């Protein structure tokens, strides 16, 4: 049985690309939305196997939507899809309970891996984002 995924992405072209990528990997895009508040409602109502949330959405950003989803569905694996490699954003996402952090520019390579990883209980961070976080962490304290 194919995994059922909620995709909340505000850009129609990116949403279409994600749908095509998931279809090639035998992962079914259960429902799609462009709004963070709608993503919360749909996640709670439809109980997808994994939720993919864009960071920048109307109504509510991906981190806030993740927090709201986790209040109702604490076990639901959530992946944040973003262009940002800022260490504070990566850390905030992980603290909010997001299990996957995928960069849009690497989504073709990383998104399917991230879905399977978070579905299996692991955490997945795109290699470029992980490198940015590690570089920041390894800086002397006074330079952070």
DSSP file (Angstrom, degrees, kcal/mol; ACC not computed):
  #  RESIDUE AA STRUCTURE BP1 BP2  ACC     N-H-->O    O-->H-N    N-H-->O    O-->H-N    TCO  KAPPA ALPHA  PHI   PSI    X-CA   Y-CA   Z-CA
    1    1 A X              0   0    0      0, 0.0     2,-0.1     0, 0.0     3,-0.1   0.000 360.0 360.0 360.0 133.7    0.0    0.0    0.0
    2    2 A X        -     0   0    0      1,-0.1    25,-0.2    25,-0.1     2,-0.1  -0.376 360.0-105.2 -69.8 144.6    1.3    3.4   -1.0
    3    3 A X  E     -a   27   0A   0     23,-0.6    25,-2.5    -2,-0.1     2,-0.5  -0.421  30.6-132.4 -65.5 145.2    2.2    5.9    1.8
    4    4 A X  E     -a   28   0A   0     23,-0.2    45,-2.1    43,-0.1    46,-1.4  -0.911  27.9-172.2-106.0 125.7   -0.4    8.7    2.1
    5    5 A X  E     -ab  29  50A   0     23,-2.6    25,-1.8    -2,-0.5    26,-1.2  -0.948  21.2-145.2-126.0 135.5    1.2   12.2    2.3
    6    6 A X  E     -ab  31  51A   0     44,-2.3    46,-3.2    -2,-0.4     2,-0.5  -0.859  19.2-162.1 -91.4 129.7   -0.2   15.7    3.0
    7    7 A X  E     -ab  32  52A   0     24,-2.5    26,-2.1    -2,-0.5     2,-0.6  -0.964  10.8-178.2-117.8 117.2    1.6   18.3    1.0
    8    8 A X  E     +ab  33  53A   0     44,-3.0    46,-2.9    -2,-0.5     2,-0.4  -0.917  24.0 145.0-115.6 102.8    1.2   21.9    2.1
    9    9 A X        -     0   0    0     24,-2.1    48,-0.1    -2,-0.6    26,-0.1  -0.997  40.6-151.7-143.3 129.7    3.1   24.1   -0.3
   10   10 A X  S    S+     0   0    0     46,-0.4     2,-0.6    -2,-0.4    24,-0.1   0.632  76.8  79.2 -83.6 -12.4    2.2   27.6   -1.4
   11   11 A X     >  -     0   0    0      1,-0.2     4,-2.8     2,-0.0     5,-0.2  -0.855  67.0-153.2 -99.2 117.4    3.8   27.6   -4.9
   12   12 A X  H  > S+     0   0    0     -2,-0.6     4,-2.4     1,-0.2     5,-0.2   0.860  95.4  52.0 -56.6 -38.1    1.7   25.7   -7.5
   13   13 A X  H  > S+     0   0    0      2,-0.2     4,-2.1     1,-0.2    -1,-0.2   0.912 112.6  44.5 -67.2 -41.4    4.8   24.8   -9.6
   14   14 A X  H  > S+     0   0    0      2,-0.2     4,-2.6     1,-0.2    -2,-0.2   0.907 112.3  53.2 -67.1 -41.0    6.6   23.3   -6.6
   15   15 A X  H  X S+     0   0    0     -4,-2.8     4,-2.4     1,-0.2    -2,-0.2   0.915 109.9  47.9 -59.4 -43.8    3.4   21.5   -5.5
   16   16 A X  H  X S+     0   0    0     -4,-2.4     4,-2.3    -5,-0.2    -1,-0.2   0.906 111.1  50.8 -64.2 -42.6    3.1   20.0   -9.0
   17   17 A X  H  X S+     0   0    0     -4,-2.1     4,-2.4     2,-0.2    -2,-0.2   0.899 110.4  49.4 -63.0 -40.8    6.8   18.9   -8.9
   18   18 A X  H  X S+     0   0    0     -4,-2.6     4,-2.8     2,-0.2     5,-0.2   0.932 109.4  51.9 -63.2 -45.5    6.4   17.3   -5.5
   19   19 A X  H  X S+     0   0    0     -4,-2.4     4,-2.4     1,-0.2    -2,-0.2   0.926 111.8  46.4 -56.4 -46.9    3.3   15.4   -6.7
   20   20 A X  H  X S+     0   0    0     -4,-2.3     4,-2.0     2,-0.2    -1,-0.2   0.900 112.3  50.4 -64.4 -41.4    5.2   14.1   -9.7
   21   21 A X  H  X S+     0   0    0     -4,-2.4     4,-1.1     1,-0.2    -2,-0.2   0.922 112.1  47.2 -61.4 -45.3    8.2   13.1   -7.6
   22   22 A X  H  <>S+     0   0    0     -4,-2.8     5,-2.8     1,-0.2     3,-0.4   0.899 108.8  54.2 -65.4 -40.9    6.0   11.3   -5.1
   23   23 A X  H ><5S+     0   0    0     -4,-2.4     3,-1.6     1,-0.2    -1,-0.2   0.902 105.7  52.9 -60.9 -41.1    4.1    9.4   -7.8
   24   24 A X  H 3<5S+     0   0    0     -4,-2.0    -1,-0.2     1,-0.3    -2,-0.2   0.792 110.4  48.8 -63.9 -26.7    7.4    8.1   -9.3
   25   25 A X  T 3<5S-     0   0    0     -4,-1.1    -1,-0.3    -3,-0.4    -2,-0.2   0.253 118.9-110.6 -96.2  11.8    8.2    6.8   -5.8
   26   26 A X  T < 5S+     0   0    0     -3,-1.6   -23,-0.6     1,-0.2     2,-0.5   0.869  75.3 135.8  58.9  39.9    4.8    5.1   -5.3
   27   27 A X  E   < -a    3   0A   0     -5,-2.8     2,-0.5   -25,-0.2    -1,-0.2  -0.980  49.9-137.0-117.1 127.5    3.9    7.6   -2.7
   28   28 A X  E     -a    4   0A   0    -25,-2.5   -23,-2.6    -2,-0.5     2,-1.2  -0.733   5.5-138.2 -92.3 124.4    0.4    9.0   -2.9
   29   29 A X  E     -a    5   0A   0     -2,-0.5   -23,-0.2   -25,-0.2     3,-0.1  -0.702  23.2-170.7 -76.0 100.9   -0.2   12.7   -2.3
   30   30 A X  E     -     0   0A   0    -25,-1.8     2,-0.3    -2,-1.2   -24,-0.2   0.912  62.6 -10.4 -64.0 -46.7   -3.3   12.3   -0.3
   31   31 A X  E     -a    6   0A   0    -26,-1.2   -24,-2.5    -3,-0.1     2,-0.4  -0.991  61.7-151.3-155.5 150.1   -4.3   16.0   -0.2
   32   32 A X  E     +a    7   0A   0     -2,-0.3     2,-0.3   -26,-0.2   -24,-0.2  -0.962  17.6 166.2-128.6 145.4   -2.6   19.3   -1.1
   33   33 A X  E     -a    8   0A   0    -26,-2.1   -24,-2.1    -2,-0.4    -2,-0.0  -0.957  31.5-150.5-148.4 165.5   -3.1   22.8    0.2
   34   34 A X  S    S+     0   0    0     -2,-0.3    24,-1.0   -26,-0.2     2,-0.4   0.297  75.9  80.6-116.6   4.9   -1.4   26.1    0.1
   35   35 A X  B  >  -f   58   0B   0     22,-0.2     4,-2.0     1,-0.1    24,-0.2  -0.943  66.5-145.3-123.6 133.5   -2.4   27.4    3.5
   36   36 A X  H  > S+     0   0    0     22,-3.0     4,-1.8    -2,-0.4    23,-0.2   0.893 101.8  48.5 -63.9 -43.0   -0.9   26.6    6.9
   37   37 A X  H  > S+     0   0    0     21,-0.4     4,-2.0     1,-0.2    -1,-0.2   0.895 112.2  49.7 -65.9 -38.8   -4.2   26.7    8.8
   38   38 A X  H  > S+     0   0    0      1,-0.2     4,-2.8     2,-0.2     5,-0.2   0.866 106.4  57.2 -65.8 -36.2   -5.8   24.4    6.2
   39   39 A X  H  X S+     0   0    0     -4,-2.0     4,-2.5     2,-0.2    -2,-0.2   0.904 106.4  49.3 -60.9 -41.6   -2.8   22.1    6.5
   40   40 A X  H  X S+     0   0    0     -4,-1.8     4,-2.3     2,-0.2     5,-0.2   0.954 112.6  46.8 -62.0 -49.8   -3.5   21.7   10.2
   41   41 A X  H  X S+     0   0    0     -4,-2.0     4,-2.4     1,-0.2    -2,-0.2   0.922 115.1  45.8 -59.2 -45.8   -7.2   21.0    9.7
   42   42 A X  H  X S+     0   0    0     -4,-2.8     4,-3.2     2,-0.2     5,-0.4   0.877 110.7  52.8 -68.0 -38.1   -6.5   18.5    6.9
   43   43 A X  H  X S+     0   0    0     -4,-2.5     4,-1.8    -5,-0.2     5,-0.3   0.933 113.7  42.8 -62.7 -45.5   -3.7   16.7    8.9
   44   44 A X  H  < S+     0   0    0     -4,-2.3    -2,-0.2    -5,-0.2    -1,-0.2   0.910 120.4  42.6 -66.8 -42.1   -6.0   16.2   11.9
   45   45 A X  H  < S+     0   0    0     -4,-2.4    -2,-0.2    -5,-0.2    -3,-0.2   0.904 124.8  31.1 -72.3 -42.8   -9.0   15.2    9.8
   46   46 A X  H  < S-     0   0    0     -4,-3.2    -3,-0.2    -5,-0.2    -2,-0.2   0.631  86.4-147.0 -98.2 -15.2   -7.3   12.9    7.3
   47   47 A X     <  -     0   0    0     -4,-1.8    -4,-0.1    -5,-0.4    -3,-0.1   0.934  21.6-162.7  49.8  60.4   -4.4   11.5    9.4
   48   48 A X        -     0   0    0     -5,-0.3   -43,-0.2    -6,-0.1     3,-0.1  -0.229  28.1-117.9 -67.3 163.8   -1.8   11.1    6.6
   49   49 A X  S    S+     0   0    0    -45,-2.1    28,-0.6     1,-0.3     2,-0.3   0.838  98.3   7.8 -69.4 -33.0    1.2    8.9    7.0
   50   50 A X  E     -bc   5  77A   0    -46,-1.4   -44,-2.3    26,-0.1     2,-0.5  -0.992  67.7-146.2-147.9 143.2    3.5   11.9    6.7
   51   51 A X  E     -bc   6  78A   0     26,-2.4    28,-3.0    -2,-0.3     2,-0.6  -0.959   7.7-161.8-112.4 131.9    2.9   15.7    6.4
   52   52 A X  E     -bc   7  79A   0    -46,-3.2   -44,-3.0    -2,-0.5     2,-0.5  -0.964  14.6-171.8-111.0 119.1    5.2   17.9    4.3
   53   53 A X  E     -bc   8  80A   0     26,-3.2    28,-3.0    -2,-0.6   -44,-0.2  -0.946  19.7-136.2-118.8 128.0    4.9   21.5    5.2
   54   54 A X  E     - c   0  81A   0    -46,-2.9     8,-0.2    -2,-0.5    28,-0.2  -0.506  18.1-134.6 -68.6 146.2    6.4   24.5    3.4
   55   55 A X  S    S+     0   0    0     26,-1.9     7,-2.0     1,-0.2     2,-0.9   0.944  94.3  52.1 -68.6 -46.0    8.0   27.0    5.8
   56   56 A X  S    S+     0   0    0      5,-0.2   -46,-0.4     6,-0.1     2,-0.3  -0.784  75.2 140.8-100.0  99.5    6.4   30.0    4.1
   57   57 A X        -     0   0    0     -2,-0.9   -22,-0.2    -3,-0.1     3,-0.1  -0.924  53.3 -99.8-131.9 158.8    2.7   29.6    3.7
   58   58 A X  B    S+f   35   0B   0    -24,-1.0   -22,-3.0    -2,-0.3     2,-1.3  -0.407 103.5  19.3 -68.3 153.5   -0.3   31.9    4.0
   59   59 A X  S    S+     0   0    0    -24,-0.2     2,-0.3   -23,-0.2    -1,-0.2  -0.193 134.6   5.1  83.9 -45.6   -2.3   31.6    7.3
   60   60 A X  S    S-     0   0    0     -2,-1.3   -24,-0.2    -3,-0.1   -22,-0.1  -0.891  77.1-114.7-170.3 134.3    0.5   30.0    9.3
   61   61 A X     >  -     0   0    0     -2,-0.3     4,-2.6    -5,-0.1     5,-0.2  -0.258  38.1-101.8 -74.2 169.3    4.1   29.1    8.7
   62   62 A X  H  > S+     0   0    0     -7,-2.0     4,-2.0    -8,-0.2    -7,-0.2   0.818 119.0  51.0 -62.9 -34.6    5.3   25.5    8.6
   63   63 A X  H  > S+     0   0    0     -8,-0.3     4,-2.1     2,-0.2    -1,-0.2   0.936 113.3  44.5 -70.6 -44.9    6.8   25.5   12.1
   64   64 A X  H  > S+     0   0    0      1,-0.2     4,-2.1     2,-0.2    -2,-0.2   0.897 113.4  51.3 -65.1 -39.0    3.7   26.9   13.7
   65   65 A X  H  X S+     0   0    0     -4,-2.6     4,-2.6     1,-0.2    -1,-0.2   0.893 108.1  53.4 -63.5 -38.7    1.5   24.5   11.7
   66   66 A X  H  X S+     0   0    0     -4,-2.0     4,-2.7    -5,-0.2    -2,-0.2   0.924 107.3  50.2 -61.8 -44.5    3.7   21.7   12.9
   67   67 A X  H  X S+     0   0    0     -4,-2.1     4,-1.2     1,-0.2    -1,-0.2   0.918 112.1  48.0 -59.6 -43.1    3.2   22.6   16.5
   68   68 A X  H  X S+     0   0    0     -4,-2.1     4,-1.0     1,-0.2     3,-0.2   0.898 112.5  48.4 -66.2 -40.8   -0.6   22.8   16.0
   69   69 A X  H >X S+     0   0    0     -4,-2.6     4,-3.2     1,-0.2     3,-0.7   0.924 108.2  54.5 -64.1 -44.1   -0.6   19.4   14.2
   70   70 A X  H 3< S+     0   0    0     -4,-2.7    -1,-0.2     1,-0.3    -2,-0.2   0.751  99.0  62.7 -66.7 -22.9    1.5   17.8   16.9
   71   71 A X  H 3< S+     0   0    0     -4,-1.2     3,-0.3    -3,-0.2    -1,-0.3   0.897 118.7  26.7 -64.4 -38.4   -0.9   18.9   19.6
   72   72 A X  H << S+     0   0    0     -4,-1.0     2,-0.2    -3,-0.7    -2,-0.2   0.767 138.0  27.3 -92.9 -31.0   -3.6   16.8   18.0
   73   73 A X    ><  +     0   0    0     -4,-3.2     3,-1.7    -5,-0.2    -1,-0.2  -0.639  66.1 172.4-134.3  73.0   -1.5   14.1   16.4
   74   74 A X  T 3  S+     0   0    0      1,-0.3    -1,-0.1    -3,-0.3    -4,-0.1   0.717  78.3  50.3 -62.8 -21.7    1.8   13.9   18.4
   75   75 A X  T 3  S+     0   0    0      2,-0.1     2,-0.3    -5,-0.0    -1,-0.3   0.525  79.3 116.6 -93.2  -5.6    3.0   10.8   16.5
   76   76 A X    <   -     0   0    0     -3,-1.7     2,-0.3    -7,-0.1   -26,-0.1  -0.470  66.5-128.8 -68.7 124.1    2.6   12.2   13.0
   77   77 A X  E     -c   50   0A   0    -28,-0.6   -26,-2.4    -2,-0.3     2,-0.4  -0.567  28.4-165.8 -72.6 132.5    5.9   12.5   11.2
   78   78 A X  E     -c   51   0A   0     19,-0.4    21,-1.9    -2,-0.3    22,-1.7  -0.968  10.6-162.2-125.8 136.5    6.3   16.0    9.7
   79   79 A X  E     -cd  52 100A   0    -28,-3.0   -26,-3.2    -2,-0.4     2,-0.5  -0.962  11.9-145.1-115.5 131.8    8.9   17.3    7.2
   80   80 A X  E     -cd  53 101A   0     20,-3.3    22,-2.9    -2,-0.4     2,-0.5  -0.859  11.0-159.5 -95.5 128.9    9.6   21.0    6.7
   81   81 A X  E     +cd  54 102A   0    -28,-3.0   -26,-1.9    -2,-0.5     2,-0.3  -0.945  30.8 141.5-109.7 121.8   10.3   22.0    3.1
   82   82 A X  E     - d   0 103A   0     20,-2.3    22,-2.8    -2,-0.5    23,-0.3  -0.957  57.3-132.7-154.7 165.2   12.2   25.2    2.8
   83   83 A X  S    S+     0   0    0     -2,-0.3     2,-0.3    20,-0.2    20,-0.1   0.502  77.0 104.7 -95.6  -9.2   14.9   27.2    1.0
   84   84 A X        +     0   0    0      1,-0.1    -2,-0.1     2,-0.1    45,-0.0  -0.557  39.3 176.3 -86.6 133.8   16.5   28.4    4.3
   85   85 A X        +     0   0    0     -2,-0.3     2,-0.2    47,-0.0    -1,-0.1   0.169  34.9 138.6-111.8  14.3   19.7   27.0    5.8
   86   86 A X    >>  -     0   0    0      1,-0.2     4,-2.0     2,-0.1     3,-0.7  -0.427  54.0-137.8 -64.3 128.8   19.8   29.4    8.7
   87   87 A X  H 3> S+     0   0    0      1,-0.3     4,-2.6     2,-0.2     5,-0.2   0.836 101.0  56.6 -60.2 -35.5   20.8   27.4   11.8
   88   88 A X  H 3> S+     0   0    0      1,-0.2     4,-2.2     2,-0.2    -1,-0.3   0.858 108.4  48.4 -66.0 -32.7   18.3   29.1   14.0
   89   89 A X  H <> S+     0   0    0     -3,-0.7     4,-2.4     2,-0.2    -2,-0.2   0.897 111.1  49.1 -73.3 -40.9   15.5   28.0   11.7
   90   90 A X  H  X S+     0   0    0     -4,-2.0     4,-2.3     2,-0.2    -2,-0.2   0.941 113.8  46.8 -61.1 -46.8   16.7   24.4   11.6
   91   91 A X  H  X S+     0   0    0     -4,-2.6     4,-2.5     1,-0.2    -2,-0.2   0.908 111.6  50.8 -62.7 -42.7   17.0   24.3   15.3
   92   92 A X  H  X S+     0   0    0     -4,-2.2     4,-1.6     1,-0.2    -1,-0.2   0.895 110.0  50.9 -62.8 -39.6   13.5   25.8   15.7
   93   93 A X  H  <>S+     0   0    0     -4,-2.4     5,-2.2     2,-0.2     4,-0.2   0.935 111.8  46.0 -63.9 -46.1   12.1   23.2   13.4
   94   94 A X  H ><5S+     0   0    0     -4,-2.3     3,-1.4     1,-0.2    -2,-0.2   0.897 111.6  51.6 -65.6 -39.8   13.6   20.3   15.3
   95   95 A X  H 3<5S+     0   0    0     -4,-2.5    -1,-0.2     1,-0.3    -2,-0.2   0.807 103.6  59.7 -65.5 -28.3   12.5   21.7   18.6
   96   96 A X  T 3<5S-     0   0    0     -4,-1.6    -1,-0.3    -5,-0.2    -2,-0.2   0.483 125.7-101.4 -78.7  -1.6    9.0   22.0   17.3
   97   97 A X  T < 5 +     0   0    0     -3,-1.4   -19,-0.4     1,-0.3     2,-0.3   0.531  69.0 153.1  94.9   6.6    9.0   18.3   16.6
   98   98 A X      < -     0   0    0     -5,-2.2    -1,-0.3    -6,-0.2   -19,-0.2  -0.561  27.1-165.7 -70.0 130.1    9.6   18.3   12.9
   99   99 A X        +     0   0    0    -21,-1.9    25,-2.6    -2,-0.3     2,-0.4   0.610  68.2  43.7 -96.1 -14.3   11.3   15.1   12.0
  100  100 A X  E     -de  79 124A   0    -22,-1.7   -20,-3.3    23,-0.2     2,-0.5  -0.997  55.0-171.5-135.9 138.5   12.6   16.1    8.5
  101  101 A X  E     +de  80 125A   0     23,-2.7    25,-3.1    -2,-0.4     2,-0.5  -0.938  17.8 177.4-129.1 106.3   14.2   19.2    7.2
  102  102 A X  E     -d   81   0A   0    -22,-2.9   -20,-2.3    -2,-0.5     2,-0.3  -0.935  24.3-135.1-119.2 129.7   14.5   19.2    3.4
  103  103 A X  E >   -d   82   0A   0     -2,-0.5     3,-1.3   -22,-0.2     4,-0.4  -0.636  15.9-133.5 -80.4 136.5   15.8   22.0    1.3
  104  104 A X  G >  S+     0   0    0    -22,-2.8     3,-1.3    -2,-0.3     4,-0.4   0.881 105.5  57.7 -57.7 -39.4   13.8   22.8   -1.8
  105  105 A X  G 3  S+     0   0    0    -23,-0.3    -1,-0.3     1,-0.3     3,-0.1   0.724 116.0  36.1 -67.1 -18.8   16.8   22.9   -4.0
  106  106 A X  G X> S+     0   0    0     -3,-1.3     4,-2.8     1,-0.1     3,-1.1   0.281  84.0 109.7-111.1   7.4   17.7   19.3   -3.0
  107  107 A X  H <> S+     0   0    0     -3,-1.3     4,-2.4    -4,-0.4     5,-0.4   0.843  71.2  60.9 -58.6 -36.6   14.1   18.0   -2.7
  108  108 A X  H 34 S+     0   0    0     -4,-0.4    -1,-0.3     1,-0.2     4,-0.2   0.871 117.7  30.6 -58.3 -36.4   14.4   15.8   -5.8
  109  109 A X  H <4 S+     0   0    0     -3,-1.1     4,-0.4     2,-0.1    -2,-0.2   0.830 131.4  32.5 -87.3 -36.0   17.2   13.9   -4.1
  110  110 A X  H  X S+     0   0    0     -4,-2.8     4,-2.9    -7,-0.2     5,-0.2   0.738  96.3  75.4-100.5 -26.1   16.2   14.2   -0.5
  111  111 A X  H  X S+     0   0    0     -4,-2.4     4,-2.5    -5,-0.3     5,-0.1   0.907  99.5  43.9 -64.4 -45.1   12.4   14.3   -0.2
  112  112 A X  H  > S+     0   0    0     -5,-0.4     4,-2.2    -4,-0.2    -1,-0.2   0.917 115.6  49.9 -65.8 -41.6   11.7   10.6   -0.8
  113  113 A X  H  > S+     0   0    0     -4,-0.4     4,-2.4     1,-0.2    -2,-0.2   0.917 111.2  49.8 -59.6 -42.8   14.5    9.6    1.5
  114  114 A X  H  X S+     0   0    0     -4,-2.9     4,-2.9     2,-0.2     5,-0.3   0.907 107.8  53.3 -64.0 -42.2   13.2   11.9    4.2
  115  115 A X  H  X S+     0   0    0     -4,-2.5     4,-2.1     1,-0.2    -1,-0.2   0.943 112.9  43.0 -58.6 -49.2    9.7   10.5    3.9
  116  116 A X  H  X S+     0   0    0     -4,-2.2     4,-1.4     2,-0.2    -1,-0.2   0.885 114.4  51.6 -66.6 -37.2   10.9    7.0    4.4
  117  117 A X  H  <>S+     0   0    0     -4,-2.4     5,-2.5    -5,-0.2     3,-0.3   0.957 113.6  41.3 -64.4 -50.7   13.2    8.0    7.2
  118  118 A X  H ><5S+     0   0    0     -4,-2.9     3,-1.4     1,-0.2    -1,-0.2   0.859 111.6  56.4 -69.4 -32.9   10.6    9.9    9.3
  119  119 A X  H 3<5S+     0   0    0     -4,-2.1    -1,-0.2    -5,-0.3    -2,-0.2   0.838 107.1  51.2 -63.7 -31.8    8.0    7.3    8.6
  120  120 A X  T 3<5S-     0   0    0     -4,-1.4    -1,-0.3    -3,-0.3    -2,-0.2   0.394 127.4-100.0 -86.2   3.0   10.5    4.8   10.1
  121  121 A X  T < 5S+     0   0    0     -3,-1.4    -3,-0.2     1,-0.3    -2,-0.1   0.436  83.8 120.7  96.7  -0.5   11.0    7.0   13.2
  122  122 A X      < -     0   0    0     -5,-2.5     2,-0.4    -6,-0.2    -1,-0.3  -0.371  61.5-118.5 -89.4 171.8   14.3    8.6   12.2
  123  123 A X        -     0   0    0     -2,-0.1     2,-0.4    -3,-0.1   -23,-0.2  -0.913  25.9-163.1-107.8 139.9   15.1   12.2   11.8
  124  124 A X  E     +e  100   0A   0    -25,-2.6   -23,-2.7    -2,-0.4     2,-0.4  -0.990  11.0 177.7-128.9 127.5   16.3   13.4    8.4
  125  125 A X  E     -e  101   0A   0     -2,-0.4   -23,-0.2   -25,-0.2     5,-0.1  -0.996  39.0-109.1-126.1 126.4   18.1   16.7    7.6
  126  126 A X     >  -     0   0    0    -25,-3.1     4,-2.8    -2,-0.4     3,-0.4  -0.210  32.5-116.8 -49.7 139.6   19.2   17.5    4.1
  127  127 A X  H  > S+     0   0    0      1,-0.2     4,-2.4     2,-0.2     5,-0.2   0.854 113.9  51.2 -52.9 -40.4   23.0   17.3    3.9
  128  128 A X  H  > S+     0   0    0      2,-0.2     4,-2.0     1,-0.2    -1,-0.2   0.903 113.2  45.7 -64.6 -39.3   23.4   21.0    3.1
  129  129 A X  H  > S+     0   0    0     -3,-0.4     4,-2.4     2,-0.2    -2,-0.2   0.899 112.0  51.3 -69.5 -40.2   21.3   22.0    6.0
  130  130 A X  H  X S+     0   0    0     -4,-2.8     4,-2.7     1,-0.2    -2,-0.2   0.906 109.4  51.1 -62.1 -41.3   23.1   19.6    8.3
  131  131 A X  H  X S+     0   0    0     -4,-2.4     4,-2.9    -5,-0.3    -1,-0.2   0.917 109.8  49.3 -62.4 -43.8   26.4   21.1    7.2
  132  132 A X  H  X S+     0   0    0     -4,-2.0     4,-2.1     2,-0.2    -2,-0.2   0.907 113.0  47.5 -62.2 -41.6   25.2   24.6    8.0
  133  133 A X  H  X S+     0   0    0     -4,-2.4     4,-2.5     2,-0.2    -2,-0.2   0.916 113.8  46.6 -66.4 -43.4   24.0   23.5   11.4
  134  134 A X  H  X S+     0   0    0     -4,-2.7     4,-2.4     2,-0.2    -2,-0.2   0.910 110.5  52.7 -65.7 -42.5   27.2   21.7   12.2
  135  135 A X  H  X S+     0   0    0     -4,-2.9     4,-0.6     1,-0.2    -1,-0.2   0.922 112.5  45.8 -58.4 -43.9   29.3   24.7   11.0
  136  136 A X  H >< S+     0   0    0     -4,-2.1     3,-1.1    -5,-0.2    -2,-0.2   0.939 112.8  49.5 -63.5 -47.3   27.4   27.0   13.2
  137  137 A X  H 3< S+     0   0    0     -4,-2.5    -2,-0.2     1,-0.3    -1,-0.2   0.847 108.5  53.4 -62.7 -35.3   27.6   24.6   16.2
  138  138 A X  H 3< S+     0   0    0     -4,-2.4    -1,-0.3    -5,-0.2    -2,-0.2   0.559  86.4 103.4 -81.3  -7.5   31.3   24.1   15.8
  139  139 A X  S << S-     0   0    0     -3,-1.1     5,-0.1    -4,-0.6    -3,-0.0  -0.399  90.7 -89.9 -66.7 150.6   32.0   27.9   15.9
  140  140 A X    >>  -     0   0    0      1,-0.1     3,-2.2     3,-0.1     4,-0.6  -0.361  41.2-111.9 -58.4 145.1   33.4   29.3   19.1
  141  141 A X  G >4 S+     0   0    0      1,-0.3     3,-1.2     2,-0.2    -1,-0.1   0.827 115.4  57.2 -49.6 -41.2   30.6   30.3   21.4
  142  142 A X  G 34 S+     0   0    0      1,-0.2    -1,-0.3     2,-0.1    -2,-0.1   0.652 103.0  55.0 -71.6 -14.1   31.4   34.0   21.1
  143  143 A X  G <4        0   0    0     -3,-2.2    -1,-0.2     1,-0.2    -2,-0.2   0.531 360.0 360.0 -93.5  -8.0   31.0   33.9   17.3
  144  144 A X    <<        0   0    0     -3,-1.2    -1,-0.2    -4,-0.6    -2,-0.1   0.484 360.0 360.0 -79.1 360.0   27.5   32.5   17.3
